[in-house]
């Protein structure tokens, strides 16, 4: 296959067809004291997580979907902007945190880069992690050890056009994903196993088209599951959303596995 076609397909995979970051953050209300903060990935916007947010809303969770810039941005600007949004979500629910009495839990789910954004935020906000508000975290197709696709384009003019945030996602030991400390809170990992044919040659192992299963896995995860879903589809697949809710409720992705753990 012509390499120009592969490059075009890769950029389409990254940028997709979601609306630009000018969209307003998606927020939906619920009736219970259970909250979920949803964080989108690279080259996406809050709008791209609308399907998942709607499913959570139907289950009576209060949901806040953050919006932050990722394209043609430095990594620091991306992290600063996303941190402001994450704090906004928390303060909207608990404006007097940490002084006020805390009720319920705040859970987090991050698709792709969004998982790294959550990890970075929680690493810098240990007071929140240690509070009664801290819930569980799901890393969804997150390149916890970097992406082979970022490696493929590393150093090229093409990835430099996308910006410093994209350039930081390689598998190099000094990359952003590999510089993050291991989480000290309950988290689970979902990895896709259905690749994009045009990009399969960039990987040597099972992957979702942009992130390998081995990269998604992370030491300390309390549960892990593979799904036959492509990277982009992970964020809007109803079955995946159900797995996430199971994890928030029980600490495991599937009810049967939770029952087995309790009987052991």
C-alpha positions as CSV (number, residue, x, y, z in Angstrom):
1,X,0.0,0.0,0.0
2,X,1.2,3.5,-0.8
3,X,2.7,5.2,2.3
4,X,0.8,8.4,1.5
5,X,-2.5,6.5,1.9
6,X,-1.3,5.0,5.2
7,X,-0.4,8.5,6.4
8,X,-3.8,9.9,5.4
9,X,-5.6,7.0,7.1
10,X,-3.5,7.5,10.3
11,X,-4.4,11.2,10.5
12,X,-8.1,10.4,9.9
13,X,-7.8,7.8,12.8
14,X,-6.4,10.5,15.0
15,X,-8.5,13.4,14.0
16,X,-11.6,11.4,13.2
17,X,-14.9,13.2,12.3
18,X,-15.7,14.6,15.7
19,X,-16.5,18.3,16.0
20,X,-13.8,20.8,16.8
21,X,-12.8,21.8,20.3
22,X,-15.1,24.9,20.0
23,X,-18.0,22.7,21.3
24,X,-19.2,23.6,24.8
25,X,-18.4,21.0,27.5
26,X,-21.2,18.3,27.7
27,X,-22.7,18.1,31.1
28,X,-25.8,16.0,32.1
29,X,-27.5,15.8,35.4
30,X,-28.5,12.8,37.5
31,X,-30.3,12.1,40.7
32,X,-27.8,10.2,42.8
33,X,-24.6,11.3,44.7
34,X,-22.5,9.4,42.2
35,X,-20.5,11.3,39.7
36,X,-18.4,10.5,36.6
37,X,-15.9,12.8,35.0
38,X,-15.3,11.8,31.3
39,X,-12.1,12.8,29.5
40,X,-11.7,12.6,25.7
41,X,-8.5,11.7,23.8
42,X,-6.2,13.3,21.2
43,X,-7.7,15.4,18.4
44,X,-11.2,15.0,20.0
45,X,-13.6,17.2,21.9
46,X,-16.2,16.9,24.6
47,X,-18.8,16.2,21.9
48,X,-17.0,13.0,21.0
49,X,-17.9,11.5,24.4
50,X,-21.5,12.4,24.2
51,X,-22.8,8.9,23.6
52,X,-21.0,7.5,26.7
53,X,-22.1,10.4,28.8
54,X,-25.7,9.8,27.8
55,X,-25.5,6.1,28.8
56,X,-24.1,7.1,32.2
57,X,-26.9,9.6,32.6
58,X,-29.5,6.9,31.9
59,X,-28.1,5.1,34.9
60,X,-28.7,8.2,37.1
61,X,-25.1,9.3,37.4
62,X,-24.1,13.0,37.4
63,X,-21.7,13.4,34.5
64,X,-19.2,16.1,33.5
65,X,-17.3,15.8,30.2
66,X,-14.3,18.0,30.0
67,X,-13.1,19.8,26.9
68,X,-9.4,20.7,26.4
69,X,-7.1,21.4,23.4
70,X,-4.7,18.8,22.1
71,X,-3.9,19.6,18.5
72,X,-1.0,22.1,17.8
73,X,-0.5,22.4,21.5
74,X,2.5,21.9,23.8
75,X,2.0,19.1,26.2
76,X,2.2,21.5,29.1
77,X,-0.7,23.6,27.7
78,X,-2.8,20.5,27.2
79,X,-2.2,19.4,30.8
80,X,-2.8,22.8,32.2
81,X,-6.1,23.2,30.3
82,X,-7.3,19.8,31.1
83,X,-6.5,20.3,34.8
84,X,-8.5,23.4,34.9
85,X,-11.5,21.5,33.4
86,X,-11.2,18.6,35.8
87,X,-11.1,21.0,38.8
88,X,-14.1,22.8,37.4
89,X,-16.1,19.6,37.3
90,X,-15.2,18.8,40.9
91,X,-16.0,22.4,42.1
92,X,-19.3,22.4,40.2
93,X,-20.5,19.5,42.3
94,X,-18.7,20.5,45.5
95,X,-18.0,24.3,45.5
96,X,-16.7,24.3,49.0
97,X,-14.5,21.2,48.7
98,X,-12.5,20.2,50.8
99,X,-14.2,22.1,53.7
100,X,-17.7,20.8,53.2
101,X,-19.0,17.4,54.2
102,X,-18.3,15.0,51.3
103,X,-21.0,12.8,49.9
104,X,-20.9,10.1,47.2
105,X,-17.9,9.4,45.0
106,X,-16.4,10.9,41.9
107,X,-15.2,8.4,39.3
108,X,-13.1,9.0,36.2
109,X,-12.9,7.5,32.8
110,X,-10.4,8.6,30.2
111,X,-10.3,7.5,26.5
112,X,-6.8,7.2,25.0
113,X,-4.9,10.4,26.0
114,X,-7.7,11.2,28.4
115,X,-6.5,8.4,30.7
116,X,-3.0,9.9,30.8
117,X,-4.5,13.3,31.6
118,X,-6.4,11.8,34.5
119,X,-3.3,10.1,35.8
120,X,-1.3,13.3,35.6
121,X,-4.1,15.3,37.4
122,X,-4.5,12.8,40.2
123,X,-0.7,12.6,40.7
124,X,-0.7,16.3,41.2
125,X,-3.8,16.4,43.5
126,X,-3.0,13.9,46.2
127,X,-5.4,15.7,48.6
128,X,-8.3,14.7,46.4
129,X,-7.0,11.1,46.0
130,X,-6.8,10.8,49.8
131,X,-10.3,12.3,50.3
132,X,-13.6,10.4,50.7
133,X,-14.7,11.8,47.3
134,X,-12.2,9.7,45.4
135,X,-13.9,6.9,43.4
136,X,-12.5,4.5,40.8
137,X,-10.7,5.2,37.5
138,X,-11.1,3.4,34.1
139,X,-8.3,3.8,31.5
140,X,-9.9,3.1,28.2
141,X,-7.5,2.3,25.3
142,X,-4.9,4.5,27.1
143,X,-1.3,4.3,25.8
144,X,0.1,3.8,29.3
145,X,3.5,2.9,27.8
146,X,3.2,4.9,24.6
147,X,1.9,4.2,21.1
148,X,3.7,2.4,18.3
149,X,2.0,4.8,15.9
150,X,3.6,7.7,17.6
151,X,6.9,5.9,17.3
152,X,6.4,5.3,13.6
153,X,6.0,9.0,12.9
154,X,8.4,10.2,15.6
155,X,10.7,12.9,14.3
156,X,8.8,13.4,11.1
157,X,7.4,16.7,9.9
158,X,3.9,15.1,9.9
159,X,3.7,14.5,13.7
160,X,5.2,17.9,14.3
161,X,2.2,19.5,12.6
162,X,-0.1,17.7,15.0
163,X,1.9,19.3,17.9
164,X,3.9,18.6,21.0
165,X,1.2,16.6,22.8
166,X,1.1,14.0,20.0
167,X,4.9,13.9,19.9
168,X,5.0,13.1,23.6
169,X,3.1,9.8,23.2
170,X,6.0,7.6,22.0
171,X,7.1,4.4,23.8
172,X,10.5,5.9,24.7
173,X,11.5,5.6,28.4
174,X,11.5,9.4,28.7
175,X,8.1,9.9,27.0
176,X,5.1,11.5,28.8
177,X,3.3,8.1,29.4
178,X,6.4,6.5,30.8
179,X,7.2,9.4,33.0
180,X,4.0,9.1,35.0
181,X,4.2,7.4,38.4
182,X,2.1,4.3,39.0
183,X,-1.4,5.1,40.3
184,X,-2.1,4.8,44.1
185,X,-5.9,4.4,43.7
186,X,-8.2,1.8,42.3
187,X,-8.2,1.6,38.5
188,X,-9.1,-0.8,35.8
189,X,-8.0,-1.0,32.2
190,X,-10.0,-1.8,29.0
191,X,-8.0,-2.6,25.9
192,X,-9.3,-3.1,22.3
193,X,-8.1,-5.9,20.1
194,X,-9.6,-5.0,16.7
195,X,-7.0,-3.1,14.6
196,X,-7.2,-0.9,11.6
197,X,-5.9,-2.9,8.6
198,X,-3.9,0.0,7.2
199,X,-2.0,0.5,10.5
200,X,-1.5,-3.2,11.5
201,X,2.0,-3.2,10.1
202,X,3.1,-0.7,12.7
203,X,2.5,-3.2,15.5
204,X,4.1,-6.5,16.5
205,X,1.4,-7.5,19.0
206,X,-2.4,-7.3,19.5
207,X,-3.7,-3.8,19.3
208,X,-6.8,-1.6,18.8
209,X,-5.3,0.3,15.8
210,X,-3.5,3.0,17.8
211,X,-2.6,1.4,21.1
212,X,-1.3,-2.2,21.8
213,X,-2.8,-4.3,24.5
214,X,0.5,-4.5,26.3
215,X,0.8,-0.7,26.4
216,X,-2.6,-0.3,27.8
217,X,-1.9,-2.7,30.7
218,X,-0.4,-1.1,33.8
219,X,1.0,-2.4,37.0
220,X,-1.4,-2.2,39.9
221,X,-4.6,-2.4,37.9
222,X,-7.4,-4.1,39.9
223,X,-9.1,-5.4,36.8
224,X,-8.4,-5.8,33.1
225,X,-10.5,-6.8,30.2
226,X,-10.0,-7.1,26.4
227,X,-12.8,-6.2,24.0
228,X,-13.0,-6.8,20.2
229,X,-13.4,-3.2,19.5
230,X,-11.3,-0.6,17.5
231,X,-9.7,2.3,19.3
232,X,-12.1,5.0,18.1
233,X,-15.2,2.8,18.8
234,X,-14.2,2.2,22.4
235,X,-15.6,5.6,23.4
236,X,-19.1,5.0,21.9
237,X,-19.7,1.3,22.3
238,X,-22.7,0.5,24.6
239,X,-21.1,-2.8,25.8
240,X,-17.9,-1.0,26.8
241,X,-19.9,1.7,28.7
242,X,-21.7,-1.1,30.6
243,X,-18.3,-2.6,31.6
244,X,-17.2,0.8,32.9
245,X,-20.3,1.1,35.0
246,X,-19.9,-2.4,36.4
247,X,-16.4,-1.4,37.5
248,X,-17.5,1.8,39.1
249,X,-20.2,-0.1,41.0
250,X,-18.3,-3.3,42.0
251,X,-14.6,-2.9,41.3
252,X,-14.7,-5.4,38.5
253,X,-15.8,-5.2,34.8
254,X,-18.2,-8.1,34.8
255,X,-20.7,-9.1,37.5
256,X,-19.8,-12.9,37.2
257,X,-16.1,-12.2,37.8
258,X,-17.1,-10.1,40.9
259,X,-19.1,-13.0,42.3
260,X,-16.2,-15.4,41.7
261,X,-13.9,-13.1,43.6
262,X,-16.2,-12.9,46.6
263,X,-16.5,-16.7,46.9
264,X,-12.8,-17.3,46.8
